[in-house]
Structures are given as structure tokens and as C-alpha cells.
């Protein structure tokens, strides 16, 4: 995102992500100006009403100096009030909020912020980076924030300013993701390309909107399919040169400086002095060295590797961020798929304030979105239970909170008749399994939070698609459609739409936590 992923959804089948945790191993693996009646009903049920043009409550705004800190296994605001993150991924925020001549959809952006606030969302994980190339590149965010080393698109930066200013009005805090392992934003591989004379990239399987099958009628509407040039392990190895490439690291640190010292053109706040930014995230899903041996029942758990250059790199970058933006938190963006040893080592550095997990049952080979059996869903739920239980314990062991910042499940896509020409990820498929799974995994996080020893402090599903639907998509002038799924993945795969029942699960989470904390 998969921010959507989520981001390796390595495609073995309908997609894959490499992931594992101790004892478990997981196989590799994109406007209306009216808020739908469904969301208005949700807002009313929580004592709120939603407007597409203004925040629900001016009292919800975040003061510039109300920074969140870690206290044991919990998060607290500046007054000492315990914080629970009712989050969601909204990675394309800066592009959506940009001007129309940069591919932005400002009306949609405002509408969707209000929709998210109406269901109690108080945290968004967004991109604060995207990297371009001298030659137009497929499968990635366009236009990029940073088109070349040190060259920034001011209009996209203003989009990021608008995101933070409007989030602050609505009581939403941000995780700002500064880099990415995967191709959909440029990320590690683009930094290495920059320092290697713009070396060409061999992309792993990525969604090509122009590939067959195509819809009849005008071009630029898909459907498309996955196309392959390179493979995942080779792409990871190429990008992971950033861990030892001093020139690439210097470019990345320069970007960190640029963003942290940015003065918001909307509200005048310097980013590093704005409590709307709760967290600086080093990268989306940084991967260890590709091993020669994989372990565990799903065949991808990683053996311990104390000499992995990922580990000192995380220590260096987290220290650099903390020195430059000491008021805000720092986290890594790690998944948990690699097992207990790696998960703990990645999160041990003193300047990493809390841990993260991503849980992807389809991408890791646990769940089949085309299998309608109850047993298929039960296996996914059992997996999630073990994953959440283990990672909560690991977090207790290292004495840091943990945030489930990515998870998702496809719609009931067995209902979509591909043979008859229906798009595999069509939005009219029901969400019975998805709703059940959301309630289950969010419930696990809630139970952990309520426990004295539990370490989970929130959830953030992948990803908010809001008013987007694949049936009405059309590429803009930059080749983008801005689904909840990122440009390298099938549009509509994991989207949460503005009429989905999953939003009521999120709202119920907010109500449950508020009752537990004795707040309204």
C-alpha cells in the first residue's frame, strides 16, 4: 500500500507478500460532494452529524504543541490522556489534495476526510515521500513529490500541507511515511537508481491498467492485469543497497530534513513542530537481506542474521530523525512476517519509540479470496489470532507499544464471474468474509489494549478508497486513478468504500474504546 501496501503484495496468484512471524511463515505475496446516507447514519448514531464542507467539531482540533508520547505500553497526549489509534491508511492524501492541474481531486479529499471522521477515525497513515525518474515510470505515484534528488514539486507539497491542516481541524493525527521498499512510490530502488546513473529498474509483478483484458469503449479505464519484468527477490536486493550506499543514504537524509523543516503554507506550522504529525515512519515495509534458506510452515520465515545491514541502518536513520524532530515519535514500518528474532531486533533501537505490524492473510498464502468455504475464513481468523497474540507478547518483551498499521481482506470475489467478463475485483461483490475478519482482528487489538499486559494501541486497515469505484475509474492526465490500492496492485483489491460495512466495525471500535477509557 498496499502506504497499501502493504506493500509487498507479491503476486503468486492474485497477489502475494513475503511475511512471517515466530512459528509462522508466510509466502510472498487504488466525487461526490455529499456524504452517503450510510455514513450520516453512523455519524448520528455516535452523536455527530457530518458535513462535506466543515469538520464535525471544532473542539476536536489538534493544538500544535499537543505531542503524543510513549508511556510504557501506552500512548499519551501532552495532558497524560491515553490515546488509542482508530486509524486507516490514506496513502495518496497529498496527491488527492493537490491542485487539479497536478491530478488532484480536492473535493473528493474533503468529502473523504469528513467520511472518515464521521466513523471515529483519528489517525491516518499517509505518504510523505514519492520519488520520480528522468523517464516516465509505470506502477508508481505520479506526479512525484521529489522528481529528482532535491527537486520538489511544490504543488504536491502544498497538497501535503493541506492534508495536515485539514486533518488537524478534524482531530486526526498522522503517520508520515518517509520511504518505501516497494515500487509504487519510487522508494529504495529509485534512490539507488539515482546514485547509479539512473539505472533502469526491473519491476516485479505489477498491475498494468493497459494490459488485457480491456473494457470496451474509451481507453484508460482498465481492467488490466499483472505484468512481469523482474522478480521480487531481485527487486528487494536492488533496493536494499540503500542500507550500505552512503550517497543514497545522504539523499534520504536530505529528504528527511526537507520534510521535517517544511513550513505549512496553510497554517504556518513547521512540520517538526506540529503535533498533528504523531510519527515519522522510516519506510513502508523495509525488508531484510534475502536469505538462502526460509523456515516455517509457510516457507518464508527468516533465520537470524546479526550482520544484516538493515539493522544498523534502522539505528542510524531513527537516530537522525529523532535528532532533527525530537518532539515526535519514530517507528520503522516493519511487518512481523520475518519472525520473532527480526521483529525484536528491528524495534530494539533506542530511538524507535513503538513497534508496528502488518497482517496479510491472502498475500501470505493463508486465505484464498476465491474460496467461499467457512473453513477458509476460519483459517484466516486463526492465523490472525496467533499473529496478534505473538506480536503483543514480543512487544511486551521489548517494552514498547505496537500498532497494527496494515491489514485487509478482499471482497467476496468468488461472486465475480470473470469468465462472463466481470472484473475480478468488482465492487458489487459482498463483504461477508471481510466484515467478519475486520471485526475479529480489530477485536483482538481491542482486547490487547484493555488488558493490563497487552501492547496493542490501535489498528489501521488498508486502505480508504472512499468514493472511488473500479466501475467508474478513468486515468487522469498523469495515468492515475487513485484507488485505495496503490498503482502496482489491482484496483479495488483491498479498498474500503464509503458504503462498506467495515466502516461500522471501525465506528464500533471507537465507541468501545471510548467507553473503556470513560470518554465521549
ZATI-971330 format. One record per residue (C-alpha): x negated, y, z negated. Coordinates in steps of 0.001 Angstrom, whole numbers, m for minus. Layout:
N
    east   north      up
       X       Y       Z
...
! end
This chain:
520
    east   north      up
       0       0       0
     554   m1712     296
   m1118    3468   m2391
    1352    m151    m787
    m706   m1769    m996
   m1181   m3193   m2428
   m3372   m3265    m266
   m4660   m6238     909
   m1840   m7930    2173
   m3902  m10231    4071
   m1791  m11789    6651
   m1904  m15503    6706
    1720  m15817    7516
    3959  m12911    7087
    1128  m11392    5139
   m1468  m12197    2598
   m3590  m10741    m145
   m6565  m12153   m1847
   m5889  m12438   m5524
   m6346  m14430   m8674
   m6406  m14455  m12484
   m7884  m16845  m15020
   m6462  m20284  m14395
   m4562  m18960  m11397
   m5790  m18240   m7953
   m4176  m16642   m5108
   m4524  m16936   m1438
   m5125  m13948     825
   m2625  m12187    1671
    6097    2435    5788
   16944   12614    6022
   19397   13004    4548
   19830   16216    2574
   22423   14558     397
   21723   12142   m2422
   23666    8912   m1804
   26706    8259   m3936
   24920    5244   m5412
   22240    7478   m6913
   24707   10092   m8023
   26498    7366   m9940
   23250    6277  m11524
   22447    9837  m12462
   25869   10281  m14023
   25522    7076  m15993
   22387    8450  m17614
   23998   11766  m18412
   22444   13541  m15447
   23535   14754  m12077
   21280   15015   m9077
   20805   17842   m6621
   18712   17662   m3476
   17505   21229   m3967
   16522   21509   m7625
   15220   19382  m10491
   17736   17666  m12743
   16478   19507  m15779
   14173   22474  m16056
   13319   21210  m19555
   11636   18172  m18010
    8765   20170  m16507
    5187   19329  m17472
    3081   22041  m19045
    m369   22437  m17537
   m2082   21534  m20832
     118   18575  m21869
   m2506   15924  m21122
   m1942   12237  m21750
   m4486   10362  m23826
   m5067    6773  m24867
   m4435    5748  m28465
   m5224    2087  m28981
   m2976      98  m26651
    m636    3027  m26016
    m479    6313  m24121
     462    9570  m25855
    1103   13130  m24728
    m510   16142  m26391
    2115   16134  m29161
    1450   12497  m30024
    4636   11229  m28386
    4304    7707  m26994
    4551    7551  m23208
    5932    4704  m21091
    5398    4918  m17346
    8567    4331  m15368
    6726    4601  m12100
    6837    3853   m8404
    4380    4070   m5522
    4897    7027   m3203
    1556    6982   m1442
    2464    9210    1553
    3569   12144    m604
    1020   14650     717
    1843   13883    4342
    5597   13974    3844
    5306   17305    2015
    3132   18874    4723
    4485   21190    7423
    6356   19681   10348
    3519   20518   12755
    1401   18067   10718
    4022   15330   10817
    5618   16309    7517
    9262   15847    6542
    9693   18343    3745
   13468   17936    3446
   13090   14199    3067
   10326   14707     497
   12506   16923   m1726
   15505   14622   m1374
   13455   11572   m2319
   11845   13249   m5330
   15310   14038   m6639
   16455   10485   m5945
   13545    9106   m7914
   14086   11494  m10799
   17760   10519  m10892
   16825    6941  m11792
   14394    7938  m14535
   11112    7731  m12644
    8456    9758  m14453
    5276    8638  m12686
    4189    8471   m9043
    1091    6782   m7671
      15    8841   m4677
   m2936    9138   m2335
   m5381   11972   m2949
   m7547   10848     m68
   m7454    9734    3531
  m10351    9661    5951
  m10458   10213    9689
  m12722    9263   12564
  m14012   11087   15668
  m11987    8656   17770
   m8264    8139   17082
   m7843    5082   14850
   m4825    2819   14568
   m3344    1411   11388
   m4053    4390    9155
   m2570    7610    7759
   m2560   10414   10324
   m3410   13249   10104
   m6079   12527    7533
   m6802   14792    4588
  m10546   14577    5387
  m11081   14254    9116
  m14887   14149    8872
  m17344   14426    5957
  m16464   17657    4148
  m13938   18714    6816
  m10445   19017    5333
   m7028   19560    6840
   m5768   22487    4783
   m2148   21856    5756
   m2295   18294    4409
   m3990   19629    1276
   m1089   22073     885
    1193   19060    1142
    m626   17567   m1851
    m252   20902   m3674
    3496   20747   m3045
    3688   17184   m4285
    2098   18044   m7610
    4043   21290   m8059
    7406   19648   m7357
    6549   16594   m9468
    5662   18831  m12391
    9077   20518  m12195
   10718   17097  m12457
    8669   15778  m15364
    6701   13386  m13168
    3023   12690  m13648
     629   11361  m11029
   m1978    8726  m10494
   m4265   10257   m7862
   m5950    7555   m5797
   m9328    8764   m4541
  m10417    5947   m2204
   m9224    2669    m738
  m10606    m752      88
   m8199   m1156    2980
   m7869     282    6458
   m4576    2146    6095
   m6150    5313    4691
   m9678    5051    6083
  m11323    4281    2766
  m14571    2462    2077
  m15086    1319    5665
  m14714    4861    7008
  m17306    6195    4568
  m19713    3513    5799
  m18847    4296    9417
  m19632    7963    8743
  m23063    7124    7317
  m23795    4652   10143
  m23390    6995   13108
  m19617    6455   13289
  m19994    2712   13711
  m16871    1124   15176
  m14583    m841   12852
  m13298   m4352   13492
   m9892   m4284   11866
   m8378   m7294   10121
   m4769   m8273   10957
   m2736   m5063   11116
     762   m4100   12225
     768   m2744   15766
    4023    m897   16378
    3467   m1103   20143
    2910   m4879   20264
    5699   m7204   21410
    8463   m7722   20609
    9633   m4234   21515
   13113   m2835   21098
   14948   m1930   24282
   15113    1758   25070
   12642    4573   24333
    9146    3686   23188
    7740    4443   19746
   10453    2603   17799
    8840    m827   17402
    9377   m3507   16430
    5743   m4553   16946
    3691   m7336   15403
     366   m8089   13741
   m2701   m7935   15964
   m6182   m9073   15037
   m9647   m7854   15964
  m11713   m8880   12964
  m11133  m10816    9744
  m10552   m9832    6121
  m13802  m11057    4601
  m15918   m9321    7244
  m13943   m6097    6744
  m14385   m6294    2962
  m18117   m6921    3321
  m18493   m3954    5687
  m16621   m1571    3368
  m18338   m2847     241
  m21613   m1419    1465
  m20365    1723    m272
  m21480     183   m3586
  m25154     455   m2573
  m25131    3140     138
  m26391    6311   m1552
  m25329    8521    1350
  m21773    7137    1295
  m21622    7500   m2476
  m22727   11128   m2186
  m19924   11788     318
  m17411   10153   m2002
  m18594   12211   m4973
  m18301   15340   m2846
  m14678   14413   m2175
  m14063   13890   m5895
  m15466   17384   m6517
  m13330   18876   m3762
  m10102   17432   m5095
  m10776   17922   m8815
  m11641   21605   m8266
   m8795   22318   m5861
   m6603   25265   m6871
   m2968   24504   m6164
   m1645   27033   m3656
    1891   26655   m5027
    1493   27067   m8795
   m2121   28224   m9147
   m3214   25295  m11301
   m6676   23831  m10778
   m6226   20104  m10345
   m8645   19092  m13089
   m6776   21430  m15477
   m3277   20241  m14553
   m1688   17650  m16845
     657   16670  m14014
   m2341   14607  m12920
   m2426   11959  m15619
   m5026    9767  m13952
   m7787    9728  m11402
   m7934    6289   m9822
  m11305    5344   m8355
   m9867    3333   m5482
   m6991    1194   m4376
   m7915   m2458   m4934
  m11735   m2367   m4817
  m12964   m5875   m4044
  m15954   m7767   m5435
  m18579   m9309   m3223
  m17102  m12050   m1065
  m18249  m15290   m2753
  m19308  m18525   m1120
  m17063  m20511   m3457
  m13486  m19913   m4544
  m11891  m21532   m7573
   m8458  m22257   m8986
   m5209  m23812   m7754
   m4678  m21197   m5029
   m8283  m21289   m3862
   m9439  m17720   m4358
  m10393  m17180   m7975
  m13886  m15734   m8102
  m16764  m17203  m10100
  m18554  m14768  m12425
  m21204  m12685  m10681
  m23057  m10381  m13092
  m25152   m8981  m10218
  m22106   m7831   m8188
  m22803   m4213   m7133
  m19123   m3394   m7681
  m19699   m3346  m11451
  m22394    m640  m11740
  m20599    1351   m9013
  m17437    1491  m11133
  m19503    2578  m14111
  m21195    5349  m12079
  m18026    6635  m10419
  m15895    6551  m13583
  m18632    8453  m15422
  m18862   11000  m12617
  m15097   11606  m12629
  m14967   11912  m16415
  m17836   14415  m16430
  m16061   16554  m13839
  m12461   16184  m15070
  m12729   15310  m18786
   m9143   16218  m19696
   m7602   13485  m17544
   m7680    9707  m17614
   m9652    7428  m15309
   m8739    3962  m14098
  m10063    1605  m11446
   m7112     391   m9317
   m8043   m3287   m9733
   m5511   m6091   m9189
   m6248   m9006  m11504
   m6299  m11658   m8802
  m10002  m12342   m9252
   m9714  m13880  m12726
  m10388  m13051  m16354
  m14148  m12508  m16084
  m13950   m9957  m13273
  m10894   m8220  m14673
  m12565   m7619  m18018
  m15910   m6588  m16535
  m14297   m4060  m14205
  m12358   m2435  m17044
  m15069   m2513  m19718
  m16951     726  m18846
  m16505    3403  m21493
  m15132    5958  m19028
  m12393    3637  m17749
   m9505    4615  m20026
   m6964    1914  m19220
   m6588   m1169  m17048
   m4365   m1921  m14072
   m2783   m4967  m12472
   m1129   m5684   m9125
    1060   m8765   m8763
    1850  m10004   m5232
    3600  m13360   m5186
    4141  m13578   m1422
     767  m12208    m422
    m975  m14633   m2734
     839  m17694   m1385
    3213  m18246   m4315
    6503  m17144   m2739
    7984  m17620     744
   10329  m14821    1843
   11985  m17183    4356
   12834  m19857    1781
   16259  m19292     216
   15941  m22002   m2450
   16238  m21217   m6139
   13089  m23223   m6709
   11132  m20793   m4536
   12243  m17852   m6688
   11669  m19767   m9912
    8052  m20457   m8967
    7502  m16743   m8324
    9013  m15800  m11672
    6962  m18412  m13497
    3833  m17113  m11826
    4683  m13544  m12844
    5247  m14674  m16427
    1831  m16300  m16624
     142  m13379  m14878
    1689  m10786  m17186
    1047  m12848  m20314
   m2593  m13438  m19419
   m3384   m9879  m18407
   m1708   m8458  m21504
   m3942  m10708  m23591
   m7038   m9710  m21629
   m6153   m6056  m22222
   m5812   m6730  m25940
   m9214   m8414  m25870
  m10907   m5302  m24450
   m8739   m2914  m26495
   m7213    m958  m23617
   m3638    m461  m22323
   m2665   m1974  m18969
    m333    m584  m16290
    1411   m2804  m13726
     915    m334  m10908
    1919   m2566   m7962
    4357   m5403   m7403
    7086   m6166   m4923
    9225   m8711   m3174
   10690   m8795     322
   14411   m8687    1024
   16247  m11972    1669
   14706  m12065    5118
   15838  m15600    5883
   19123  m13857    6747
   17495  m12007    9669
   17873  m14095   12827
   14601  m13459   14631
   15496  m15939   17376
   18521  m13794   18193
   16331  m10679   18370
   16867   m9364   14841
   13860   m7661   13254
   12287   m9918   10634
   12328   m7087    8064
   15713   m5578    8942
   17244   m3514    6145
   20657   m5176    6197
   19298   m8339    4566
   20469   m8661     983
   18168   m8279   m2013
   19379  m11023   m4358
   15937  m12505   m4980
   14244   m9118   m5077
   16656   m7791   m7693
   16246  m10890   m9860
   12468  m10726   m9588
   12354   m6990  m10352
   14440   m7488  m13479
   12195  m10364  m14540
    8776   m8763  m14113
    9872   m5353  m15407
   11432   m7156  m18373
    8076   m8796  m19079
    6391   m5384  m19180
    9109   m4014  m21470
    8751   m6962  m23836
    4988   m6457  m23929
    5415   m2757  m24673
    7856   m3460  m27502
    5506   m5984  m29058
    3009   m4643  m31582
     204   m6501  m29840
    1407   m6189  m26235
    m672   m3963  m23977
    1609   m3068  m21053
    2576     617  m20856
    4669     728  m17689
    5473    m523  m14209
    5246     878  m10690
    6870   m1124   m7872
    5727    m892   m4272
    6993    1324   m2738
    9634    4007   m2349
   10945    4153    1219
   13929    6278     207
   15897    7365    3262
   13679    5502    5744
   15122    2512    7630
   13372     467   10344
   16523     560   12451
   16259    4352   12831
   12471    4709   12920
   10643    6623   15617
    6986    7550   15717
    6243   11219   15168
    3631   13101   17171
     884   11516   15094
    2087    7935   15584
    3511    7714   12056
    6888    6561   10800
    6244    6944    7030
    7919    3817    5768
    7359    2693    2196
    4870     204    3601
    1546    1618    4834
     637    1805    8530
   m1173   m1538    8661
    1836   m3529    7413
    5254   m4474    8719
    7613   m1519    8183
   10311   m2422    5704
    8495   m5381    4159
    8493   m4134     569
   10375    m836     831
   12701     218   m1952
   15518    2107    m217
   17722    4764   m1765
   20721    2408   m1854
   18892    m662   m3213
   19997   m2253   m6452
   16356   m2289   m7540
   16852    1361   m8490
   19400     358  m11120
   16821   m2063  m12552
   14385     850  m12797
   17010    3059  m14435
   17875     334  m16940
   14180      82  m17774
   14126    3802  m18553
   17240    3546  m20751
   15885     513  m22601
   12584    2209  m23363
   14241    5473  m24387
   16450    3583  m26832
   13448    1725  m28207
   11484    4942  m28692
   14507    6742  m30110
   14607    9360  m27381
   17142   10589  m24839
! end
